Amino acid sequence: MNATPNFNPQSFAVVGAGPVGCIVAAFLARGGYTVTLCDVIPDLLAPALDRGIMIEGAENLQQPISHTCTNIDELAAYHPDVIFITVKANALPLIASALEGFYREGIHIVSWQNGIDTELEIAKVLGRKPVMRAVVNYGCGLAGPAHVRMPFHHPPHHVQELDPGSRHAARAVAATLTRCGLATVHTDQIISMVWRKTVMNASMNPVCAVTGLTMARAMNDPIIYQIVDALVKECIQVARANEISLGWDYYTYAMDYMGSAGDHKPSMLIDIEAHRRTEIDFINGKFVEYGDRTGMDTPYNKTLRALVKGLESK
């Protein structure tokens, strides 16, 4: 079905059965939509069909979904109108290549992920027209297969298309998510929003990953705090050098926001503890890359990227 101004998606696929993907899959299914959850690990999918996905915390629900599969190629059989990508950004080249195998005009792909330029990785393969980028405002962790703890939910979430010709589709996706309980707003400022979020991720996640500290403990340690502070300032300088608007009061906002962080582990620390690759290349690595574009050195981001890479190599 070709995308039209009357785009009305009814079938959704979610790639990634981690906590982020389980949440969007459960809410869409609760809204009455057909949802297929895809992950390469069968054990993560098993409870989602019968028992259903369980969410506890800021939101509480138990919701079975329509279908599961362990291979992206299998999604073609379910004819999704919209595919949400919720996996770690380092998997994007493989995922985009797999999607290319069955992509047809009219399918839209939403990067529902952390990091800078994740949507551009998808667009390299599929072009800009079908691709959207979202900024998600909930915290979550996996308590078990299809069992999510959600400590906070601060809607609205935001979504924007890469190609202006797909604006109607992005608005339809936002409206659908909102009807399902994940209040989402269409925006024309997604780049600014992505950077505002990623500055904090770049300043907190790798510090916790390297030290093993929770977010609250890192912010309350006077020495570690200085590293976080220096990272925030360096990232803000990179954004300004690239004419990315963060807002005149962003520094104060970011430090206050991180200062109120709970005593929990960010995803990068969890990945290191689980001996998994992290998203460091799409977080601190992007600040190094964008610094290089303007001839700006980024010693704090380079150092944290190198330290996390060193931990990954173990």
One Martini backbone bead per residue (centre of mass of N, CA, C, O) as a GRO file, in nm:
protein
  314
    1MET     BB    1   0.092   0.038   0.026
    2ASN     BB    2   0.072   0.354  -0.035
    3ALA     BB    3   0.150   0.651   0.066
    4THR     BB    4  -0.081   0.876   0.219
    5PRO     BB    5  -0.267   1.127   0.369
    6ASN     BB    6  -0.440   0.849   0.482
    7PHE     BB    7  -0.262   0.720   0.677
    8ASN     BB    8  -0.351   0.387   0.842
    9PRO     BB    9  -0.215   0.210   1.063
   10GLN     BB   10  -0.237  -0.160   1.167
   11SER     BB   11   0.060  -0.273   1.126
   12PHE     BB   12   0.324  -0.390   1.345
   13ALA     BB   13   0.679  -0.366   1.408
   14VAL     BB   14   0.931  -0.498   1.641
   15VAL     BB   15   1.280  -0.446   1.681
   16GLY     BB   16   1.319  -0.570   1.979
   17ALA     BB   17   1.297  -0.740   2.315
   18GLY     BB   18   1.345  -0.526   2.489
   19PRO     BB   19   1.224  -0.281   2.688
   20VAL     BB   20   1.158  -0.076   2.464
   21GLY     BB   21   1.004  -0.272   2.272
   22CYS     BB   22   0.793  -0.387   2.470
   23ILE     BB   23   0.643  -0.126   2.521
   24VAL     BB   24   0.546  -0.055   2.234
   25ALA     BB   25   0.408  -0.327   2.181
   26ALA     BB   26   0.201  -0.326   2.415
   27PHE     BB   27   0.054  -0.060   2.346
   28LEU     BB   28  -0.035  -0.134   2.060
   29ALA     BB   29  -0.195  -0.387   2.142
   30ARG     BB   30  -0.392  -0.240   2.336
   31GLY     BB   31  -0.507  -0.071   2.079
   32GLY     BB   32  -0.563  -0.322   1.856
   33TYR     BB   33  -0.305  -0.403   1.714
   34THR     BB   34  -0.088  -0.542   1.502
   35VAL     BB   35   0.190  -0.735   1.650
   36THR     BB   36   0.542  -0.776   1.581
   37LEU     BB   37   0.800  -0.953   1.745
   38CYS     BB   38   1.162  -0.911   1.708
   39ASP     BB   39   1.417  -1.168   1.775
   40VAL     BB   40   1.708  -1.369   1.811
   41ILE     BB   41   1.584  -1.443   2.099
   42PRO     BB   42   1.352  -1.666   2.192
   43ASP     BB   43   1.326  -1.626   2.506
   44LEU     BB   44   1.220  -1.325   2.484
   45LEU     BB   45   0.940  -1.411   2.330
   46ALA     BB   46   0.767  -1.642   2.459
   47PRO     BB   47   0.566  -1.470   2.664
   48ALA     BB   48   0.416  -1.260   2.460
   49LEU     BB   49   0.165  -1.438   2.369
   50ASP     BB   50   0.027  -1.552   2.631
   51ARG     BB   51   0.093  -1.387   2.884
   52GLY     BB   52   0.261  -1.146   2.806
   53ILE     BB   53   0.345  -0.827   2.851
   54MET     BB   54   0.517  -0.689   3.129
   55ILE     BB   55   0.438  -0.388   3.322
   56GLU     BB   56   0.624  -0.200   3.574
   57GLY     BB   57   0.528   0.111   3.744
   58ALA     BB   58   0.445   0.384   3.582
   59GLU     BB   59   0.336   0.132   3.434
   60ASN     BB   60   0.046  -0.106   3.410
   61LEU     BB   61   0.072  -0.416   3.223
   62GLN     BB   62  -0.089  -0.694   3.034
   63GLN     BB   63   0.019  -0.793   2.691
   64PRO     BB   64  -0.059  -0.945   2.424
   65ILE     BB   65   0.051  -1.051   2.110
   66SER     BB   66   0.037  -1.164   1.786
   67HIS     BB   67   0.359  -1.189   1.708
   68THR     BB   68   0.659  -1.381   1.631
   69CYS     BB   69   1.022  -1.348   1.557
   70THR     BB   70   1.384  -1.431   1.455
   71ASN     BB   71   1.350  -1.280   1.167
   72ILE     BB   72   1.329  -1.020   0.957
   73ASP     BB   73   1.227  -1.171   0.702
   74GLU     BB   74   0.950  -1.262   0.844
   75LEU     BB   75   0.793  -0.987   0.837
   76ALA     BB   76   0.669  -0.997   0.551
   77ALA     BB   77   0.420  -1.188   0.632
   78TYR     BB   78   0.281  -0.929   0.811
   79HIS     BB   79   0.258  -0.650   0.677
   80PRO     BB   80   0.390  -0.386   0.768
   81ASP     BB   81   0.354  -0.035   0.805
   82VAL     BB   82   0.533  -0.034   1.074
   83ILE     BB   83   0.880   0.002   1.193
   84PHE     BB   84   1.043  -0.058   1.494
   85ILE     BB   85   1.358   0.047   1.618
   86THR     BB   86   1.509  -0.087   1.945
   87VAL     BB   87   1.793  -0.133   1.914
   88LYS     BB   88   2.105  -0.116   1.909
   89ALA     BB   89   2.289   0.086   1.699
   90ASN     BB   90   2.516  -0.128   1.614
   91ALA     BB   91   2.288  -0.300   1.433
   92LEU     BB   92   2.192  -0.129   1.181
   93PRO     BB   93   2.330  -0.234   0.923
   94LEU     BB   94   2.199  -0.518   0.933
   95ILE     BB   95   1.900  -0.431   0.948
   96ALA     BB   96   1.883  -0.259   0.691
   97SER     BB   97   1.960  -0.490   0.501
   98ALA     BB   98   1.718  -0.674   0.575
   99LEU     BB   99   1.490  -0.473   0.497
  100GLU     BB  100   1.560  -0.448   0.193
  101GLY     BB  101   1.451  -0.736   0.110
  102PHE     BB  102   1.116  -0.626   0.169
  103TYR     BB  103   1.083  -0.354   0.087
  104ARG     BB  104   0.812  -0.117   0.048
  105GLU     BB  105   0.618   0.107  -0.052
  106GLY     BB  106   0.475   0.246   0.264
  107ILE     BB  107   0.684   0.183   0.454
  108HIS     BB  108   0.776   0.259   0.794
  109ILE     BB  109   1.066   0.382   0.977
  110VAL     BB  110   1.151   0.374   1.330
  111SER     BB  111   1.377   0.541   1.532
  112TRP     BB  112   1.375   0.398   1.872
  113GLN     BB  113   1.652   0.559   1.986
  114ASN     BB  114   1.969   0.603   2.070
  115GLY     BB  115   2.140   0.864   1.947
  116ILE     BB  116   2.325   0.977   1.670
  117ASP     BB  117   2.217   0.911   1.342
  118THR     BB  118   2.036   0.654   1.316
  119GLU     BB  119   1.852   0.733   1.073
  120LEU     BB  120   2.090   0.749   0.862
  121GLU     BB  121   2.155   0.447   0.852
  122ILE     BB  122   1.886   0.371   0.720
  123ALA     BB  123   1.892   0.576   0.475
  124LYS     BB  124   2.136   0.455   0.324
  125VAL     BB  125   1.944   0.210   0.225
  126LEU     BB  126   1.622   0.334   0.201
  127GLY     BB  127   1.614   0.617   0.242
  128ARG     BB  128   1.426   0.897   0.354
  129LYS     BB  129   1.114   0.860   0.319
  130PRO     BB  130   1.060   0.611   0.547
  131VAL     BB  131   1.203   0.783   0.771
  132MET     BB  132   1.218   0.802   1.132
  133ARG     BB  133   1.238   1.001   1.439
  134ALA     BB  134   1.284   0.943   1.791
  135VAL     BB  135   1.192   1.058   2.124
  136VAL     BB  136   1.233   0.901   2.438
  137ASN     BB  137   1.048   0.922   2.778
  138TYR     BB  138   1.172   0.644   2.918
  139GLY     BB  139   1.230   0.413   3.173
  140CYS     BB  140   1.416   0.091   3.156
  141GLY     BB  141   1.396  -0.269   3.237
  142LEU     BB  142   1.489  -0.610   3.246
  143ALA     BB  143   1.350  -0.872   3.444
  144GLY     BB  144   1.260  -1.037   3.187
  145PRO     BB  145   1.095  -1.196   2.970
  146ALA     BB  146   0.858  -0.976   2.893
  147HIS     BB  147   0.977  -0.798   3.154
  148VAL     BB  148   0.908  -0.468   3.278
  149ARG     BB  149   1.075  -0.192   3.411
  150MET     BB  150   0.920   0.145   3.487
  151PRO     BB  151   1.025   0.418   3.658
  152PHE     BB  152   0.961   0.616   3.403
  153HIS     BB  153   0.715   0.864   3.256
  154HIS     BB  154   0.768   1.149   3.018
  155PRO     BB  155   0.553   1.286   2.857
  156PRO     BB  156   0.623   1.338   2.552
  157HIS     BB  157   0.686   1.209   2.259
  158HIS     BB  158   0.888   1.212   1.951
  159VAL     BB  159   0.836   1.286   1.591
  160GLN     BB  160   1.018   1.261   1.266
  161GLU     BB  161   1.077   1.318   0.948
  162LEU     BB  162   1.305   1.329   0.680
  163ASP     BB  163   1.071   1.364   0.473
  164PRO     BB  164   0.829   1.591   0.399
  165GLY     BB  165   0.646   1.374   0.239
  166SER     BB  166   0.606   1.216   0.543
  167ARG     BB  167   0.439   1.383   0.750
  168HIS     BB  168   0.165   1.235   0.759
  169ALA     BB  169   0.286   0.971   0.877
  170ALA     BB  170   0.404   1.086   1.139
  171ARG     BB  171   0.132   1.184   1.248
  172ALA     BB  172  -0.002   0.905   1.252
  173VAL     BB  173   0.191   0.774   1.451
  174ALA     BB  174   0.145   0.969   1.684
  175ALA     BB  175  -0.162   0.919   1.708
  176THR     BB  176  -0.148   0.617   1.766
  177LEU     BB  177   0.024   0.622   2.023
  178THR     BB  178  -0.167   0.803   2.182
  179ARG     BB  179  -0.414   0.609   2.180
  180CYS     BB  180  -0.230   0.382   2.341
  181GLY     BB  181  -0.058   0.577   2.575
  182LEU     BB  182   0.183   0.713   2.393
  183ALA     BB  183   0.248   1.017   2.404
  184THR     BB  184   0.273   1.183   2.080
  185VAL     BB  185   0.471   1.423   1.894
  186HIS     BB  186   0.496   1.624   1.638
  187THR     BB  187   0.802   1.749   1.487
  188ASP     BB  188   1.071   2.007   1.382
  189GLN     BB  189   1.303   1.935   1.641
  190ILE     BB  190   1.467   1.658   1.658
  191ILE     BB  191   1.767   1.730   1.665
  192SER     BB  192   1.766   1.887   1.925
  193MET     BB  193   1.646   1.657   2.101
  194VAL     BB  194   1.866   1.449   2.054
  195TRP     BB  195   2.100   1.621   2.167
  196ARG     BB  196   1.990   1.677   2.449
  197LYS     BB  197   1.993   1.375   2.527
  198THR     BB  198   2.291   1.290   2.441
  199VAL     BB  199   2.455   1.462   2.629
  200MET     BB  200   2.367   1.306   2.883
  201ASN     BB  201   2.455   1.026   2.791
  202ALA     BB  202   2.762   1.112   2.744
  203SER     BB  203   2.798   1.203   3.060
  204MET     BB  204   2.692   0.926   3.209
  205ASN     BB  205   2.724   0.639   3.087
  206PRO     BB  206   3.043   0.606   3.069
  207VAL     BB  207   3.103   0.665   3.364
  208CYS     BB  208   2.944   0.423   3.475
  209ALA     BB  209   3.083   0.202   3.306
  210VAL     BB  210   3.375   0.253   3.427
  211THR     BB  211   3.298   0.265   3.752
  212GLY     BB  212   3.008   0.121   3.843
  213LEU     BB  213   2.810   0.345   3.884
  214THR     BB  214   2.554   0.504   3.961
  215MET     BB  215   2.403   0.793   3.896
  216ALA     BB  216   2.386   0.908   4.183
  217ARG     BB  217   2.679   0.843   4.269
  218ALA     BB  218   2.819   1.009   4.052
  219MET     BB  219   2.684   1.291   4.127
  220ASN     BB  220   2.788   1.261   4.449
  221ASP     BB  221   3.075   1.268   4.340
  222PRO     BB  222   3.307   1.517   4.330
  223ILE     BB  223   3.497   1.395   4.109
  224ILE     BB  224   3.301   1.274   3.901
  225TYR     BB  225   3.142   1.532   3.852
  226GLN     BB  226   3.367   1.678   3.690
  227ILE     BB  227   3.344   1.493   3.443
  228VAL     BB  228   3.054   1.543   3.373
  229ASP     BB  229   3.079   1.849   3.340
  230ALA     BB  230   3.293   1.842   3.110
  231LEU     BB  231   3.120   1.686   2.908
  232VAL     BB  232   2.890   1.882   2.879
  233LYS     BB  233   3.059   2.124   2.779
  234GLU     BB  234   3.180   1.986   2.531
  235CYS     BB  235   2.911   1.912   2.391
  236ILE     BB  236   2.806   2.202   2.366
  237GLN     BB  237   3.036   2.302   2.185
  238VAL     BB  238   2.977   2.111   1.950
  239ALA     BB  239   2.693   2.205   1.892
  240ARG     BB  240   2.761   2.504   1.835
  241ALA     BB  241   2.967   2.449   1.602
  242ASN     BB  242   2.705   2.298   1.444
  243GLU     BB  243   2.432   2.457   1.491
  244ILE     BB  244   2.302   2.334   1.752
  245SER     BB  245   2.011   2.363   1.933
  246LEU     BB  246   1.969   2.376   2.305
  247GLY     BB  247   1.974   2.631   2.459
  248TRP     BB  248   2.067   2.870   2.691
  249ASP     BB  249   1.973   2.664   2.956
  250TYR     BB  250   2.095   2.370   2.929
  251TYR     BB  251   2.308   2.324   3.143
  252THR     BB  252   2.124   2.349   3.389
  253TYR     BB  253   1.924   2.135   3.307
  254ALA     BB  254   2.119   1.891   3.290
  255MET     BB  255   2.230   1.899   3.581
  256ASP     BB  256   1.957   1.876   3.722
  257TYR     BB  257   1.861   1.613   3.592
  258MET     BB  258   2.107   1.436   3.683
  259GLY     BB  259   2.081   1.511   3.991
  260SER     BB  260   1.787   1.342   3.991
  261ALA     BB  261   1.893   1.076   3.965
  262GLY     BB  262   1.878   0.765   4.022
  263ASP     BB  263   1.973   0.446   4.175
  264HIS     BB  264   2.075   0.359   3.867
  265LYS     BB  265   2.150   0.187   3.577
  266PRO     BB  266   2.271   0.234   3.290
  267SER     BB  267   2.288   0.073   2.990
  268MET     BB  268   2.601   0.066   2.959
  269LEU     BB  269   2.659  -0.086   3.220
  270ILE     BB  270   2.487  -0.333   3.159
  271ASP     BB  271   2.644  -0.416   2.906
  272ILE     BB  272   2.919  -0.459   3.039
  273GLU     BB  273   2.822  -0.672   3.249
  274ALA     BB  274   2.708  -0.856   2.989
  275HIS     BB  275   2.916  -0.851   2.749
  276ARG     BB  276   2.834  -0.605   2.563
  277ARG     BB  277   2.782  -0.400   2.332
  278THR     BB  278   2.775  -0.066   2.275
  279GLU     BB  279   2.675   0.289   2.193
  280ILE     BB  280   2.935   0.476   2.181
  281ASP     BB  281   2.945   0.562   1.871
  282PHE     BB  282   2.646   0.718   1.904
  283ILE     BB  283   2.765   0.910   2.121
  284ASN     BB  284   3.065   0.998   2.176
  285GLY     BB  285   3.155   0.947   1.882
  286LYS     BB  286   2.985   1.188   1.767
  287PHE     BB  287   3.137   1.417   1.912
  288VAL     BB  288   3.401   1.360   1.775
  289GLU     BB  289   3.305   1.387   1.482
  290TYR     BB  290   3.183   1.682   1.509
  291GLY     BB  291   3.445   1.808   1.602
  292ASP     BB  292   3.618   1.747   1.349
  293ARG     BB  293   3.447   1.920   1.148
  294THR     BB  294   3.548   2.197   1.328
  295GLY     BB  295   3.838   2.156   1.469
  296MET     BB  296   3.759   2.010   1.744
  297ASP     BB  297   3.850   1.912   2.041
  298THR     BB  298   3.768   1.587   2.241
  299PRO     BB  299   3.902   1.458   2.513
  300TYR     BB  300   3.669   1.337   2.683
  301ASN     BB  301   3.530   1.167   2.463
  302LYS     BB  302   3.778   1.006   2.379
  303THR     BB  303   3.838   0.876   2.652
  304LEU     BB  304   3.563   0.733   2.703
  305ARG     BB  305   3.559   0.572   2.446
  306ALA     BB  306   3.823   0.414   2.498
  307LEU     BB  307   3.740   0.282   2.770
  308VAL     BB  308   3.491   0.131   2.665
  309LYS     BB  309   3.636  -0.026   2.444
  310GLY     BB  310   3.818  -0.175   2.641
  311LEU     BB  311   3.588  -0.324   2.786
  312GLU     BB  312   3.474  -0.469   2.537
  313SER     BB  313   3.739  -0.640   2.467
  314LYS     BB  314   3.687  -0.844   2.718
   0.00000   0.00000   0.00000
